[in-house]
Amino acid sequence: MSVTRRLVAIAVLALVALAAVVATLGDVAGREVGQKVGRGRSTYLLGVLRTAAETNLSFGVPLEQISTMQALIEREKISNPQILAIDIFYPEGRAVFSTDRGALGEPVPASWVEALQHHSPWRLDEHGEIIFGTSIENDIGETGGGIAITTSDAERANREAALRLDLIGLTLVVAGAGALFAALLMGVLAHTVERPFARALRTLTGTMSHAAPRSRLGALAFEARQRWREAHRAAERANDHLRAIDDA
C-alpha cells in the first residue's frame, strides 16, 4: 500500500471513530435529558397534589373528605398519557383516592408504604413501570398519607430508540461526508508531499528532462544522475582500453 493510501485510510478511520464516540456521547446525554424531563414533570405534579392535600389538612379537613382530590388526579392523568395511575393512600397502605376506581379502599404495594419512611420524593422501578411518590404531612409534621404516580417506561424507551436511530443516521452521514472530504484532502496533501520525491526518482532513473530541476532535491538527484553517467562512461572507456590492449 502506498503512503498516500495509508494516510487516507488513517484519516478515514480516525473520522469514523470520532463520529462513533460523538454518537455514543449524544445517546448517553439524550437518555439523561429524557430521564430528567420525565422526573421533573412527575416531581412538579407531586408538588401540586401534595400542596392541595396539605392545605386541606391544615384546615382540619380529613384526607378522605377532600372532595376535589379525585377530580384533580383524574384530570392530571388525562392530560399526561405517560401517567398510568395516580394513587393517594393512608400511611398504613390503603388507597383513599385513585384514578383506578377499582383500587379504592384496596391495599397499595408494600414498597410504597416502606418508601414513606424514607426521604421524599422517592422513586421505584417495578415491572417496567416507574413510580414517583412523596409523603403528605399534616400541620404537626406527621405523615398523613402518601401520593404515588405510576408512569410507563415504554414511551421513554420508544423516544430513546427513535433518538438513537436519528443519531446513527446522522453519524453515518457525517462520517461518510467527513471520510470523503478527508480522503480528498489527504490525497491532495499526499500528492503534494510525494511529488518532489517522485520527480527525484524519475530524475535518477533518467525518465525526466535532461535540464536540471529547480528544487534542491531535484538538483541533488540530477547531480547524482550526472555523476553516475560520468562514472558509467569512464568505466566504458576503461573497458575499451583494456580490450584494445588485449587485441594488441
DRENPA-3360 file (N, C-alpha, C; in nm, 2 decimals, always signed):
BEGIN
1 = MSVTRRLV = +0.08/-0.12/+0.00/+0.00/+0.00/+0.00/+0.09/+0.12/+0.00 ~ +0.06/+0.22/-0.09/+0.14/+0.34/-0.10/+0.11/+0.43/+0.03 ~ +0.21/+0.53/+0.04/+0.20/+0.62/+0.15/+0.07/+0.70/+0.15 ~ +0.03/+0.74/+0.03/-0.10/+0.82/+0.01/-0.22/+0.74/+0.06 ~ -0.23/+0.61/+0.02/-0.34/+0.53/+0.06/-0.34/+0.51/+0.21 ~ -0.22/+0.49/+0.27/-0.21/+0.47/+0.41/-0.26/+0.59/+0.49 ~ -0.22/+0.71/+0.44/-0.27/+0.83/+0.51/-0.42/+0.85/+0.49 ~ -0.47/+0.82/+0.38/-0.62/+0.83/+0.36/-0.69/+0.74/+0.45;
9 = AIAVLALV = -0.64/+0.61/+0.46/-0.71/+0.51/+0.54/-0.70/+0.55/+0.69 ~ -0.59/+0.61/+0.73/-0.58/+0.65/+0.87/-0.67/+0.76/+0.90 ~ -0.68/+0.86/+0.81/-0.77/+0.97/+0.83/-0.92/+0.93/+0.83 ~ -0.96/+0.84/+0.74/-1.09/+0.79/+0.74/-1.13/+0.71/+0.87 ~ -1.04/+0.63/+0.91/-1.07/+0.55/+1.03/-1.08/+0.64/+1.15 ~ -0.99/+0.75/+1.16/-1.00/+0.84/+1.27/-1.13/+0.92/+1.27 ~ -1.18/+0.96/+1.15/-1.31/+1.03/+1.15/-1.42/+0.94/+1.19 ~ -1.42/+0.82/+1.14/-1.53/+0.72/+1.18/-1.53/+0.70/+1.33;
17 = ALAAVVAT = -1.41/+0.68/+1.38/-1.40/+0.66/+1.53/-1.45/+0.78/+1.61 ~ -1.41/+0.90/+1.56/-1.46/+1.02/+1.62/-1.61/+1.03/+1.62 ~ -1.67/+1.00/+1.50/-1.82/+1.01/+1.48/-1.88/+0.91/+1.57 ~ -1.83/+0.79/+1.59/-1.88/+0.69/+1.68/-1.88/+0.74/+1.82 ~ -1.77/+0.80/+1.86/-1.76/+0.85/+2.00/-1.87/+0.96/+2.02 ~ -1.88/+1.05/+1.93/-1.97/+1.16/+1.94/-2.12/+1.10/+1.95 ~ -2.15/+1.00/+1.87/-2.28/+0.94/+1.87/-2.31/+0.88/+2.00 ~ -2.21/+0.81/+2.06/-2.23/+0.74/+2.19/-2.25/+0.84/+2.30;
25 = LGDVAGRE = -2.17/+0.95/+2.30/-2.19/+1.06/+2.40/-2.33/+1.12/+2.38 ~ -2.37/+1.14/+2.26/-2.50/+1.20/+2.23/-2.62/+1.11/+2.28 ~ -2.60/+0.98/+2.26/-2.70/+0.88/+2.31/-2.71/+0.89/+2.46 ~ -2.60/+0.89/+2.52/-2.60/+0.89/+2.67/-2.66/+1.02/+2.72 ~ -2.62/+1.13/+2.66/-2.68/+1.26/+2.70/-2.83/+1.27/+2.67 ~ -2.87/+1.21/+2.56/-3.02/+1.21/+2.53/-3.10/+1.13/+2.63 ~ -3.04/+1.02/+2.68/-3.11/+0.94/+2.78/-3.12/+1.01/+2.91 ~ -3.01/+1.08/+2.95/-3.01/+1.15/+3.07/-3.11/+1.27/+3.07;
33 = VGQKVGRG = -3.11/+1.34/+2.95/-3.21/+1.45/+2.94/-3.35/+1.40/+2.95 ~ -3.38/+1.29/+2.88/-3.52/+1.23/+2.88/-3.56/+1.19/+3.02 ~ -3.46/+1.13/+3.10/-3.50/+1.09/+3.23/-3.52/+1.21/+3.32 ~ -3.44/+1.32/+3.30/-3.46/+1.44/+3.38/-3.59/+1.51/+3.35 ~ -3.63/+1.51/+3.22/-3.75/+1.57/+3.19/-3.87/+1.50/+3.25 ~ -3.87/+1.36/+3.24/-3.98/+1.28/+3.30/-3.98/+1.30/+3.45 ~ -3.87/+1.30/+3.51/-3.86/+1.31/+3.66/-3.91/+1.45/+3.70 ~ -3.87/+1.55/+3.62/-3.91/+1.69/+3.65/-4.07/+1.71/+3.64;
41 = RSTYLLGV = -4.13/+1.65/+3.54/-4.28/+1.66/+3.53/-4.34/+1.59/+3.65 ~ -4.30/+1.47/+3.68/-4.36/+1.40/+3.79/-4.34/+1.47/+3.92 ~ -4.22/+1.52/+3.94/-4.19/+1.59/+4.07/-4.28/+1.72/+4.08 ~ -4.30/+1.79/+3.97/-4.39/+1.90/+3.97/-4.53/+1.86/+4.01 ~ -4.58/+1.76/+3.94/-4.72/+1.71/+3.97/-4.73/+1.67/+4.12 ~ -4.63/+1.60/+4.17/-4.63/+1.56/+4.31/-4.64/+1.68/+4.40 ~ -4.57/+1.79/+4.36/-4.58/+1.91/+4.44/-4.71/+1.97/+4.44 ~ -4.78/+1.97/+4.33/-4.91/+2.03/+4.31/-5.01/+1.95/+4.40;
49 = LRTAAETN = -5.01/+1.82/+4.39/-5.10/+1.73/+4.46/-5.07/+1.74/+4.61 ~ -4.95/+1.74/+4.65/-4.91/+1.75/+4.79/-4.96/+1.88/+4.85 ~ -4.94/+1.99/+4.78/-4.98/+2.12/+4.83/-5.13/+2.12/+4.85 ~ -5.21/+2.07/+4.75/-5.35/+2.07/+4.76/-5.40/+1.98/+4.88 ~ -5.34/+1.87/+4.91/-5.37/+1.78/+5.02/-5.34/+1.85/+5.15 ~ -5.22/+1.90/+5.16/-5.17/+1.95/+5.29/-5.24/+2.08/+5.33 ~ -5.29/+2.16/+5.22/-5.36/+2.28/+5.25/-5.49/+2.24/+5.32 ~ -5.56/+2.14/+5.27/-5.69/+2.10/+5.33/-5.67/+2.04/+5.47;
57 = LSFGVPLE = -5.56/+1.96/+5.48/-5.53/+1.90/+5.61/-5.50/+2.01/+5.72 ~ -5.44/+2.12/+5.67/-5.41/+2.23/+5.77/-5.54/+2.30/+5.81 ~ -5.65/+2.29/+5.73/-5.78/+2.35/+5.77/-5.86/+2.25/+5.85 ~ -5.80/+2.13/+5.88/-5.88/+2.03/+5.96/-5.96/+1.94/+5.88 ~ -5.95/+1.94/+5.75/-6.03/+1.85/+5.66/-5.96/+1.72/+5.66 ~ -6.02/+1.61/+5.69/-5.96/+1.47/+5.68/-5.92/+1.44/+5.54 ~ -5.82/+1.36/+5.52/-5.78/+1.33/+5.39/-5.89/+1.27/+5.30 ~ -5.97/+1.18/+5.35/-6.07/+1.12/+5.27/-6.19/+1.21/+5.24;
65 = QISTMQAL = -6.19/+1.33/+5.30/-6.31/+1.42/+5.28/-6.26/+1.54/+5.19 ~ -6.15/+1.53/+5.13/-6.11/+1.63/+5.03/-6.17/+1.60/+4.90 ~ -6.29/+1.67/+4.88/-6.37/+1.64/+4.77/-6.31/+1.67/+4.63 ~ -6.22/+1.76/+4.62/-6.16/+1.80/+4.49/-6.05/+1.71/+4.45 ~ -6.00/+1.62/+4.54/-5.88/+1.54/+4.51/-5.90/+1.44/+4.40 ~ -6.02/+1.37/+4.40/-6.04/+1.27/+4.30/-6.05/+1.33/+4.16 ~ -6.12/+1.44/+4.15/-6.13/+1.51/+4.02/-5.99/+1.56/+3.97 ~ -5.91/+1.61/+4.07/-5.78/+1.66/+4.03/-5.69/+1.56/+3.98;
73 = IEREKISN = -5.68/+1.44/+4.04/-5.59/+1.34/+3.99/-5.64/+1.28/+3.86 ~ -5.77/+1.27/+3.84/-5.82/+1.22/+3.71/-5.79/+1.32/+3.60 ~ -5.80/+1.45/+3.63/-5.77/+1.55/+3.52/-5.62/+1.54/+3.49 ~ -5.53/+1.53/+3.59/-5.39/+1.52/+3.56/-5.35/+1.40/+3.48 ~ -5.42/+1.29/+3.51/-5.39/+1.16/+3.44/-5.43/+1.18/+3.29 ~ -5.54/+1.24/+3.27/-5.59/+1.25/+3.13/-5.50/+1.34/+3.05 ~ -5.44/+1.44/+3.12/-5.36/+1.54/+3.05/-5.22/+1.49/+3.01 ~ -5.18/+1.38/+3.08/-5.05/+1.32/+3.05/-5.06/+1.18/+3.02;
81 = PQILAIDI = -5.05/+1.14/+2.89/-5.06/+1.00/+2.85/-4.96/+0.90/+2.91 ~ -4.85/+0.96/+2.96/-4.74/+0.88/+3.02/-4.78/+0.83/+3.15 ~ -4.87/+0.89/+3.22/-4.92/+0.85/+3.35/-5.02/+0.74/+3.34 ~ -4.99/+0.63/+3.41/-5.08/+0.51/+3.41/-5.18/+0.52/+3.52 ~ -5.14/+0.57/+3.64/-5.23/+0.58/+3.75/-5.17/+0.68/+3.85 ~ -5.26/+0.74/+3.93/-5.23/+0.82/+4.04/-5.30/+0.77/+4.16 ~ -5.23/+0.75/+4.27/-5.29/+0.70/+4.39/-5.26/+0.78/+4.51 ~ -5.35/+0.81/+4.60/-5.33/+0.87/+4.73/-5.38/+0.77/+4.83;
89 = FYPEGRAV = -5.29/+0.75/+4.93/-5.32/+0.64/+5.02/-5.28/+0.68/+5.17 ~ -5.34/+0.61/+5.26/-5.31/+0.63/+5.40/-5.17/+0.58/+5.44 ~ -5.12/+0.62/+5.55/-4.98/+0.57/+5.58/-4.98/+0.42/+5.61 ~ -5.09/+0.36/+5.65/-5.10/+0.22/+5.67/-5.11/+0.14/+5.54 ~ -5.13/+0.21/+5.42/-5.12/+0.14/+5.30/-5.26/+0.11/+5.23 ~ -5.36/+0.19/+5.26/-5.49/+0.17/+5.19/-5.52/+0.29/+5.10 ~ -5.56/+0.26/+4.98/-5.59/+0.37/+4.88/-5.71/+0.44/+4.92 ~ -5.70/+0.58/+4.92/-5.82/+0.66/+4.95/-5.87/+0.73/+4.83;
97 = FSTDRGAL = -5.78/+0.77/+4.74/-5.82/+0.82/+4.61/-5.73/+0.75/+4.50 ~ -5.79/+0.72/+4.39/-5.71/+0.66/+4.28/-5.78/+0.68/+4.15 ~ -5.70/+0.70/+4.04/-5.76/+0.71/+3.91/-5.82/+0.57/+3.86 ~ -5.78/+0.47/+3.93/-5.84/+0.33/+3.91/-5.94/+0.31/+4.01 ~ -6.07/+0.34/+3.98/-6.18/+0.33/+4.08/-6.18/+0.20/+4.15 ~ -6.14/+0.09/+4.08/-6.15/-0.04/+4.14/-6.05/-0.06/+4.25 ~ -5.95/+0.03/+4.26/-5.84/+0.02/+4.36/-5.88/+0.10/+4.49 ~ -5.99/+0.17/+4.49/-6.03/+0.25/+4.61/-6.05/+0.15/+4.73;
105 = GEPVPASW = -5.99/+0.19/+4.84/-6.00/+0.10/+4.96/-5.92/-0.02/+4.96 ~ -5.85/-0.05/+4.85/-5.76/-0.16/+4.84/-5.62/-0.13/+4.89 ~ -5.55/-0.23/+4.94/-5.41/-0.20/+4.98/-5.32/-0.17/+4.87 ~ -5.23/-0.08/+4.89/-5.13/-0.05/+4.79/-5.00/-0.14/+4.81 ~ -4.91/-0.14/+4.71/-4.79/-0.23/+4.73/-4.71/-0.19/+4.86 ~ -4.66/-0.29/+4.92/-4.59/-0.27/+5.05/-4.47/-0.18/+5.03 ~ -4.41/-0.18/+4.91/-4.29/-0.10/+4.88/-4.33/+0.05/+4.89 ~ -4.45/+0.09/+4.86/-4.49/+0.23/+4.87/-4.49/+0.27/+5.01;
113 = VEALQHHS = -4.55/+0.19/+5.09/-4.56/+0.22/+5.24/-4.42/+0.23/+5.30 ~ -4.33/+0.14/+5.26/-4.20/+0.14/+5.31/-4.13/+0.27/+5.26 ~ -4.15/+0.31/+5.14/-4.09/+0.43/+5.08/-4.13/+0.56/+5.16 ~ -4.24/+0.56/+5.22/-4.29/+0.67/+5.30/-4.19/+0.70/+5.42 ~ -4.12/+0.60/+5.46/-4.03/+0.61/+5.58/-3.90/+0.68/+5.54 ~ -3.88/+0.69/+5.41/-3.75/+0.75/+5.36/-3.77/+0.89/+5.31 ~ -3.67/+0.95/+5.26/-3.67/+1.09/+5.22/-3.76/+1.10/+5.10 ~ -3.84/+1.21/+5.10/-3.93/+1.23/+4.99/-3.87/+1.35/+4.90;
121 = PWRLDEHG = -3.90/+1.35/+4.77/-3.98/+1.24/+4.70/-3.90/+1.12/+4.67 ~ -3.96/+1.01/+4.64/-3.90/+0.88/+4.62/-3.94/+0.83/+4.48 ~ -3.86/+0.73/+4.44/-3.88/+0.67/+4.31/-3.86/+0.52/+4.32 ~ -3.95/+0.44/+4.25/-3.94/+0.30/+4.25/-3.95/+0.25/+4.10 ~ -3.87/+0.15/+4.07/-3.89/+0.08/+3.94/-3.94/-0.06/+3.96 ~ -4.07/-0.08/+3.91/-4.13/-0.20/+3.93/-4.20/-0.25/+3.80 ~ -4.16/-0.37/+3.76/-4.23/-0.44/+3.64/-4.24/-0.35/+3.52 ~ -4.13/-0.28/+3.49/-4.13/-0.19/+3.37/-4.20/-0.06/+3.39;
129 = EIIFGTSI = -4.24/-0.03/+3.51/-4.31/+0.09/+3.54/-4.22/+0.17/+3.64 ~ -4.24/+0.30/+3.63/-4.16/+0.39/+3.72/-4.27/+0.46/+3.81 ~ -4.25/+0.45/+3.94/-4.34/+0.51/+4.04/-4.27/+0.62/+4.11 ~ -4.32/+0.74/+4.10/-4.27/+0.86/+4.17/-4.37/+0.89/+4.28 ~ -4.31/+0.91/+4.40/-4.40/+0.93/+4.52/-4.35/+1.03/+4.62 ~ -4.43/+1.07/+4.70/-4.40/+1.16/+4.81/-4.50/+1.14/+4.93 ~ -4.46/+1.19/+5.04/-4.55/+1.18/+5.16/-4.63/+1.31/+5.17 ~ -4.74/+1.29/+5.24/-4.83/+1.41/+5.28/-4.82/+1.43/+5.43;
137 = ENDIGETG = -4.79/+1.55/+5.47/-4.77/+1.57/+5.61/-4.88/+1.66/+5.66 ~ -4.93/+1.64/+5.79/-5.03/+1.72/+5.85/-4.96/+1.85/+5.91 ~ -5.04/+1.92/+5.98/-4.99/+2.05/+6.03/-4.89/+2.04/+6.14 ~ -4.88/+1.92/+6.20/-4.78/+1.90/+6.31/-4.66/+1.82/+6.26 ~ -4.65/+1.80/+6.13/-4.53/+1.74/+6.07/-4.54/+1.59/+6.06 ~ -4.65/+1.53/+6.10/-4.66/+1.38/+6.09/-4.71/+1.34/+5.95 ~ -4.67/+1.22/+5.91/-4.71/+1.17/+5.78/-4.86/+1.13/+5.78 ~ -4.93/+1.20/+5.70/-5.08/+1.17/+5.70/-5.12/+1.09/+5.58;
145 = GGIAITTS = -5.03/+1.06/+5.49/-5.06/+0.98/+5.37/-4.95/+0.99/+5.27 ~ -4.98/+0.93/+5.16/-4.88/+0.93/+5.05/-4.94/+0.95/+4.91 ~ -4.86/+0.99/+4.82/-4.90/+1.01/+4.68/-4.81/+0.92/+4.59 ~ -4.86/+0.85/+4.50/-4.78/+0.77/+4.41/-4.83/+0.79/+4.27 ~ -4.74/+0.83/+4.18/-4.77/+0.85/+4.04/-4.70/+0.74/+3.96 ~ -4.78/+0.65/+3.90/-4.72/+0.54/+3.82/-4.71/+0.58/+3.67 ~ -4.59/+0.58/+3.62/-4.57/+0.62/+3.48/-4.52/+0.50/+3.40 ~ -4.54/+0.50/+3.27/-4.50/+0.40/+3.18/-4.36/+0.43/+3.13;
153 = DAERANRE = -4.28/+0.33/+3.13/-4.14/+0.34/+3.08/-4.13/+0.32/+2.93 ~ -4.24/+0.28/+2.87/-4.24/+0.24/+2.72/-4.22/+0.37/+2.64 ~ -4.29/+0.48/+2.67/-4.28/+0.60/+2.59/-4.14/+0.65/+2.59 ~ -4.07/+0.65/+2.71/-3.93/+0.70/+2.72/-3.84/+0.60/+2.64 ~ -3.87/+0.47/+2.65/-3.79/+0.38/+2.57/-3.80/+0.40/+2.42 ~ -3.93/+0.42/+2.38/-3.95/+0.45/+2.23/-3.88/+0.58/+2.19 ~ -3.89/+0.68/+2.28/-3.83/+0.81/+2.24/-3.68/+0.79/+2.23 ~ -3.62/+0.72/+2.33/-3.47/+0.69/+2.32/-3.43/+0.61/+2.20;
161 = AALRLDLI = -3.52/+0.51/+2.16/-3.49/+0.43/+2.04/-3.49/+0.52/+1.92 ~ -3.59/+0.61/+1.91/-3.60/+0.70/+1.79/-3.48/+0.79/+1.79 ~ -3.45/+0.84/+1.90/-3.33/+0.93/+1.91/-3.20/+0.86/+1.87 ~ -3.19/+0.73/+1.91/-3.07/+0.65/+1.88/-3.06/+0.63/+1.73 ~ -3.18/+0.60/+1.67/-3.18/+0.58/+1.52/-3.14/+0.71/+1.45 ~ -3.19/+0.82/+1.50/-3.16/+0.95/+1.44/-3.01/+0.98/+1.45 ~ -2.95/+0.95/+1.57/-2.81/+0.97/+1.59/-2.73/+0.88/+1.50 ~ -2.77/+0.75/+1.48/-2.70/+0.66/+1.40/-2.70/+0.71/+1.25;
169 = GLTLVVAG = -2.82/+0.75/+1.21/-2.83/+0.80/+1.07/-2.74/+0.93/+1.05 ~ -2.75/+1.02/+1.15/-2.67/+1.14/+1.14/-2.52/+1.11/+1.14 ~ -2.48/+1.01/+1.23/-2.34/+0.97/+1.24/-2.29/+0.91/+1.10 ~ -2.37/+0.83/+1.04/-2.33/+0.77/+0.91/-2.31/+0.88/+0.81 ~ -2.41/+0.97/+0.80/-2.40/+1.08/+0.70/-2.27/+1.16/+0.73 ~ -2.25/+1.20/+0.86/-2.14/+1.29/+0.89/-2.00/+1.21/+0.86 ~ -2.00/+1.08/+0.91/-1.88/+1.00/+0.89/-1.85/+0.98/+0.74 ~ -1.96/+0.96/+0.66/-1.93/+0.94/+0.52/-1.88/+1.07/+0.45;
177 = AGALFAAL = -1.95/+1.18/+0.48/-1.91/+1.31/+0.42/-1.77/+1.34/+0.47 ~ -1.74/+1.32/+0.60/-1.61/+1.35/+0.65/-1.50/+1.26/+0.60 ~ -1.53/+1.13/+0.58/-1.44/+1.04/+0.52/-1.40/+1.08/+0.38 ~ -1.51/+1.12/+0.30/-1.49/+1.16/+0.16/-1.40/+1.29/+0.15 ~ -1.43/+1.38/+0.24/-1.35/+1.51/+0.24/-1.21/+1.48/+0.29 ~ -1.20/+1.39/+0.39/-1.06/+1.36/+0.44/-0.98/+1.29/+0.33 ~ -1.05/+1.20/+0.26/-0.98/+1.12/+0.15/-0.93/+1.22/+0.04 ~ -1.02/+1.31/+0.00/-0.98/+1.41/-0.10/-0.86/+1.50/-0.05;
185 = LMGVLAHT = -0.88/+1.55/+0.07/-0.78/+1.64/+0.13/-0.65/+1.57/+0.15 ~ -0.65/+1.45/+0.21/-0.53/+1.37/+0.23/-0.46/+1.33/+0.10 ~ -0.55/+1.30/+0.00/-0.49/+1.27/-0.13/-0.42/+1.38/-0.20 ~ -0.47/+1.50/-0.18/-0.41/+1.62/-0.24/-0.28/+1.65/-0.16 ~ -0.29/+1.64/-0.03/-0.17/+1.67/+0.05/-0.06/+1.57/+0.03 ~ -0.10/+1.44/+0.02/+0.00/+1.33/+0.00/+0.06/+1.35/-0.14 ~ -0.02/+1.38/-0.24/+0.04/+1.41/-0.37/+0.14/+1.52/-0.37 ~ +0.10/+1.63/-0.30/+0.19/+1.74/-0.29/+0.32/+1.70/-0.22;
193 = VERPFARA = +0.31/+1.62/-0.11/+0.43/+1.58/-0.04/+0.52/+1.49/-0.12 ~ +0.45/+1.39/-0.19/+0.52/+1.29/-0.27/+0.58/+1.34/-0.40 ~ +0.53/+1.45/-0.45/+0.57/+1.50/-0.59/+0.72/+1.52/-0.60 ~ +0.78/+1.59/-0.50/+0.93/+1.61/-0.52/+1.01/+1.48/-0.52 ~ +0.96/+1.39/-0.44/+1.04/+1.26/-0.43/+1.01/+1.18/-0.56 ~ +0.89/+1.19/-0.62/+0.86/+1.12/-0.74/+0.95/+1.18/-0.86 ~ +0.96/+1.31/-0.86/+1.04/+1.38/-0.96/+1.19/+1.34/-0.94 ~ +1.23/+1.34/-0.82/+1.37/+1.30/-0.80/+1.39/+1.15/-0.84;
201 = LRTLTGTM = +1.29/+1.07/-0.82/+1.31/+0.93/-0.86/+1.31/+0.92/-1.02 ~ +1.23/+1.00/-1.08/+1.23/+1.00/-1.23/+1.36/+1.06/-1.28 ~ +1.41/+1.15/-1.21/+1.54/+1.21/-1.25/+1.65/+1.10/-1.24 ~ +1.65/+1.03/-1.13/+1.75/+0.93/-1.11/+1.74/+0.81/-1.21 ~ +1.62/+0.78/-1.25/+1.60/+0.67/-1.35/+1.61/+0.72/-1.49 ~ +1.63/+0.85/-1.51/+1.65/+0.91/-1.65/+1.53/+0.93/-1.73 ~ +1.41/+0.93/-1.66/+1.29/+0.95/-1.74/+1.25/+1.10/-1.74 ~ +1.32/+1.18/-1.66/+1.29/+1.32/-1.66/+1.37/+1.39/-1.77;
209 = SHAAPRSR = +1.34/+1.52/-1.79/+1.42/+1.60/-1.89/+1.56/+1.61/-1.85 ~ +1.65/+1.64/-1.94/+1.79/+1.65/-1.91/+1.83/+1.78/-1.85 ~ +1.73/+1.87/-1.85/+1.76/+2.00/-1.78/+1.76/+1.98/-1.63 ~ +1.84/+2.06/-1.56/+1.85/+2.04/-1.41/+1.72/+2.10/-1.35 ~ +1.66/+2.02/-1.26/+1.54/+2.07/-1.19/+1.57/+2.19/-1.10 ~ +1.47/+2.27/-1.06/+1.49/+2.39/-0.98/+1.49/+2.35/-0.83 ~ +1.42/+2.25/-0.79/+1.42/+2.22/-0.65/+1.55/+2.16/-0.60 ~ +1.58/+2.18/-0.47/+1.71/+2.13/-0.42/+1.72/+1.98/-0.43;
217 = LGALAFEA = +1.61/+1.91/-0.39/+1.61/+1.77/-0.40/+1.63/+1.72/-0.55 ~ +1.56/+1.79/-0.64/+1.57/+1.75/-0.78/+1.71/+1.78/-0.83 ~ +1.77/+1.89/-0.78/+1.91/+1.92/-0.83/+2.01/+1.82/-0.78 ~ +1.99/+1.78/-0.65/+2.08/+1.67/-0.60/+2.06/+1.54/-0.67 ~ +1.94/+1.51/-0.71/+1.91/+1.39/-0.79/+1.98/+1.40/-0.93 ~ +1.96/+1.52/-0.98/+2.02/+1.54/-1.12/+2.17/+1.53/-1.11 ~ +2.24/+1.59/-1.01/+2.38/+1.58/-1.00/+2.42/+1.43/-0.98 ~ +2.35/+1.36/-0.89/+2.38/+1.22/-0.87/+2.37/+1.14/-1.00;
225 = RQRWREAH = +2.27/+1.17/-1.08/+2.25/+1.11/-1.21/+2.36/+1.14/-1.30 ~ +2.41/+1.27/-1.31/+2.52/+1.31/-1.39/+2.65/+1.23/-1.35 ~ +2.67/+1.23/-1.22/+2.79/+1.16/-1.17/+2.79/+1.01/-1.21 ~ +2.67/+0.95/-1.20/+2.66/+0.81/-1.24/+2.69/+0.79/-1.38 ~ +2.64/+0.88/-1.47/+2.66/+0.87/-1.61/+2.81/+0.89/-1.64 ~ +2.87/+0.99/-1.57/+3.02/+1.01/-1.59/+3.10/+0.88/-1.55 ~ +3.06/+0.82/-1.44/+3.12/+0.70/-1.39/+3.10/+0.59/-1.49 ~ +2.98/+0.58/-1.55/+2.95/+0.48/-1.64/+3.03/+0.49/-1.77;
233 = RAAERAND = +3.04/+0.62/-1.82/+3.12/+0.64/-1.94/+3.27/+0.62/-1.91 ~ +3.32/+0.65/-1.79/+3.46/+0.62/-1.76/+3.48/+0.47/-1.75 ~ +3.39/+0.40/-1.70/+3.40/+0.25/-1.69/+3.40/+0.20/-1.84 ~ +3.32/+0.25/-1.93/+3.32/+0.20/-2.06/+3.45/+0.23/-2.13 ~ +3.51/+0.35/-2.11/+3.63/+0.39/-2.17/+3.75/+0.29/-2.12 ~ +3.74/+0.27/-1.99/+3.84/+0.17/-1.93/+3.83/+0.04/-1.99 ~ +3.71/-0.01/-2.01/+3.68/-0.14/-2.08/+3.74/-0.14/-2.22 ~ +3.71/-0.03/-2.29/+3.75/-0.03/-2.43/+3.91/-0.03/-2.44;
241 = HLRAIDDA = +3.97/+0.04/-2.34/+4.12/+0.05/-2.34/+4.17/-0.09/-2.31 ~ +4.11/-0.17/-2.22/+4.16/-0.30/-2.19/+4.14/-0.39/-2.31 ~ +4.03/-0.38/-2.37/+4.01/-0.47/-2.49/+4.11/-0.44/-2.60 ~ +4.15/-0.30/-2.61/+4.25/-0.27/-2.71/+4.38/-0.33/-2.68 ~ +4.42/-0.33/-2.55/+4.54/-0.39/-2.51/+4.55/-0.54/-2.54 ~ +4.43/-0.60/-2.51/+4.42/-0.75/-2.54/+4.44/-0.78/-2.68 ~ +4.38/-0.70/-2.77/+4.38/-0.72/-2.91/+4.53/-0.70/-2.97 ~ +4.60/-0.61/-2.90/+4.73/-0.59/-2.94/+4.82/-0.71/-2.90;
% end
